[in-house]
Amino acid sequence: MTTIAAQVRAMHTKSAAEPSSQVADAFTRERAALAETALPDGILPLGSAVPDADLLDAHGASTSLYAATHGRRSVVVFYRGAWCPYCNLALRHYQEHLLPALEEQGVPLVAISPQTPDGSLTMQQKHGLGFAVLSDPGSTLAGHLGILTAPSIEARAAQLRFGLDLTDVNADGTVALPMPTTVVLDDDQVLRWIDVHPDYSTRSEVDDILAALGRLGREAGGTPS
């Protein structure tokens, strides 16, 4: 199985061979700065209960975190939006390599972003995703987990030149974004594993997610159900 990191390296190699531009260079500088960034203070500690939150499904219908996870042990992925190439790459990878393993164990996979429901639907349809893709309109969950961030001033200007206005894309009209993050919740919706990536070009690898889920299963005295 090719890792997400290997696919990202190939993406960057291809981009480096293309003509330079102000927009591309701004994003390259942002990623370089983020790669040196430490994890933020205030990340929700392991063992903390993750409260339920009102969400929207890809068709705009009301749902919630607990409804999406069916009150079971679950894997929840926070991503930035359908406009983010790294998010597209990661969710496609999870569809192919993570979802089958989780389905064998009866473990729900849920992906959440701050984008509007039509953006969630675009992501789901574009990649034929077989798991729930939901909108967190006010970034309530991301805020509770302590993983909210925003693009730099230079990156925000580059996004606008590229035709991307986060205030139109995000359901709450802000530029707030979650750091790409994967969490594992137990049957009581308690946080048992969290993997936060300040550099949005890096993501949780499938083997690491499955290993965290396996440890939880052993601690519970059996396999996930």
N, C-alpha and C positions, 0 to 999 in steps of 0.2 A: 504494500500500500504506500503510495506516494504521500508524504506529509503535506500539511498546509504550508509549512515553512519552505519546503522545496518548491512548491508551486508559486509562492510569492517571490522567491529568488528568481525563478524563471521569468516571472512577470517584470521584475525590476531589470533583469538583463535585457529583455526585449525593449523596455522603455528607454534604457540608456543608449540603445542603438538608434533611437529616433532623434530628429532635430530638437534642440533645446527650445524651451519657451518659458516666458515669465510665469505662466500658470503652473506648469510642471515643476519648475525650479522652486516655486513657493511651497508646493506640497512636499517636495524632497527635503527642503530645509525644515519644514514642520515635523516630518517623520524623524529626521535626525535629532531634533531637539527632544522629541517625545521619547526616543530610545534611551536618552540619558535621564529621563524623569523617574523619580522614585514613586513607589506606590503612595497614593494619597492617604493622609490621616483620615480617620473617621469611617473606614470600611467596617461594615457590620461584622462583629466578632463571630467566630464559629460557636455553635451552640445556641445562637440567638433564634428566637422564633421570627419567621418572616410573615408579617401580617398579610391578610388578604387585601387585594386592591382591585378597583373597578378597571376593567380593560374593555377593548373593543375587538371583535373578530375582524377578519378580512372583508366582511360584508357590512361592517358598521354596527352589528348587533352587540348588545351589552353582554359581557361575560366577566369572569374574574380569574385571578390566579388559581384559587382553590378549585374552581370549576374546570379549568384547563388541565390541572394536574390530577384531577379526580381523587384528591385526598390521598394520593399514593406517593411513594418514593419517586422522585422525578429529576430530570435534567432541564434546566432553564438557561437559555442562551440570550444574552443581551447584545443586540447589534445596532448599528447606527442608522441604516436605512437602505432602501433598494437602490439608491443612487451610488452607494459605496462599493467599488469593485472588490475590495477585500471581503466585505460582507457577502457579496454574491459568491465569491470563491469558497468561503468557509461554509455557507449554508448548503451549497451544492455538495461539498465534501461530506458534510454531516448526513445529508440525505443518502448518499451512496455507502458510506462506511460506518456511520454511527447508528442511524435509525434501525437497520436490521438487527444489530446486537441488542439494542434496547427493546425492540419488539419481542425478541425471544424471552426477555426477562419481565415483560409486562410493565416496563418503565416508560412513562410518557416523556416526550421531548417537546419543549415549547420554546419558540423564538419570539422575542419581544423587542420592539423599537419604539421611539417616540413619534414616528411618522403617522400620517393620516391612514385610515383603513384602506383607501384605494392604493396607497403605496404598499401596504401589506399584501393586498390582493395581487398587485403587480409582481412582487417577489414570489408569491406562492405559485402563480400561473407560469411565470417565466421559467422557473426551474422544476415545476411539477413536484413541489414539496409535499410529502406525505405526513407532515406534522403541523401542529397549530402555529400560525404566524399571527401575532397579536399586536395591537397598538396600546401603548401606555400613554394616554393623551397628555397627562401633566407630568410625565416622568416620575410618578409617585414611587414606583418600585425602585427605579434606579437611584432616586434620591435617598430612599430608606437604606439601600445597600451602601450608600456613600461612594458611588462610582460615576457621578455626574461630572461632566467637563464641558468645554466649549472650544471651538476653533480659535487659533491665534488671530490677531488683527490681520496679519498678512494673509493667512490661509482663508479667512472670511472674505477678504477682498478678491482673492484668486477664485474662490467659489462663485462669487457674483460675476466675475468676468467669464467664468465657464458656463454661466446661466443657471447656477444652483443657488436658490435663496432658501435657506433653512427655515425662515419665518413662514414661508409658504408650504414647505414640505412637512414640518413638524405640526402635530395636531394642536399644540398649545401656542403656536405663533412665536416661539422663542428659538434661539440657536443652541439650546442645551442638547447635549448628546451623552449617551452612556459610553464609558470606556468599554470596549469589547470585553465581556465577562461571561464566564460559565459558572453556574452554581449547581450543586447537588443538594436537594432537600430530602429529608426523611419522611416517613409516613405522617408525622405530626407537623410537617412544614417547618422543621427546624433546619437551619443552615449547617450542613455538614462538610461542605467543601466549596471554596470560592477561588477562582482563578481570574485575576484582573490584569488587563493589558493596556497600560497607558499609551503605548505605541500601537495605533490601530492597524498597522500592517502585520501584526502578530496575533495569533489566536490560540485557543486551547486545542491541543491535539487529541485525536480520538483515543489513543492509547492511555493518555493521562486521565481523560474523563472516565473511561471504563475502569481504570485502576482505582480511582476514587470511589466509584460506585461499588466495586468489589470489596474495598475495605469496609464500606458501610454495611454491606451484606454480611461480612464476617463478624463485625462488631454486634450485629443484631442476632447472630447465631444462626444464620441461614442465608439463602439466596434471596434477592429482591423478589417481591411478589406484588 
